[in-house]
Amino acid sequence: MNENENQENLEEELIQNANIRRSGAIRTQKDDICVQTLIIAGQVEGHYALSSQTKSTKYEHILPQLVGVEESDDIDGLLILLNTMGGDVEAGLAIAEMISGMSKPTVSLVLGGGHSIGVPLAVSAKKSFIVPSATMTVHPVRMNGLVIGVPQAFTYFSRMQKRIIDFVTSHSRVKEETLKKLMLETDELVADIGTVIDGKEAVELGLIDSVGTLSDAISELKNMVRQKNNI
């Protein structure tokens, strides 16, 4: 390896490290397959900025990355790693719609938690995995701050919730009646309604495709790439 190649490799490594620090994104290549990894961690930040003490994923950072993955000739597939407490509903749905609309193979893996708006994000990939120790919280749409108690406000909540239910049921095997029942359970969460489910239960309900680990998710993604490219 000559000096120029060493310099190029060093520059590439510095760029990759900067990307990891800034957005948690990393690109790896093995067996002639290039995989882009996207991490959605903490709280999904939407129209309002969160405090500096809150770990967040900014949707305006995620959307351009998804466009870049879709348009890149060098990237074969996308791996989404999820450990999120939820966050802004519209921002989360925007990311989920972008992922579901990609033509390239996509696989999601729920690690730790895929709560609230993390549920649509988890099912947005073409194949979804969850580790056995992870949990997912399913609950109705909630709003922070002042809510004016008028019929229009409740109509808005109802329509927003229907958007989430329609998206989740159309991108997973869970039935609409089952999802609504999980949302409205009264004995699962303290002073709130909703349900917490673990990895195995999420698969049994049809919300997630398979229980698996990182290696399972990467293996499935590479198989999808091979099938798509007829390798």
Secondary structure, DSSP 8 states (H G I E B T S, - for coil): --HHHHHHHHHHHHHHHHHHHHH--EEEEETTEEEEEEEEEEEEE-SS---TTS-EEEHHHHHHHHHHHHH-SS--EEEEEEEEEEE-HHHHHHHHHHHHT-SS-EEEEEEEEE-TTHHHHHHTSSEEEE-TT-EEEE------S----SHHHHHHHHHHHHHHHHHHHHSSS--HHHHHHHHT-SSSSTTS--EEEEHHHHHHTTSSSEE--HHHHHHHHHHHHHHHHT-
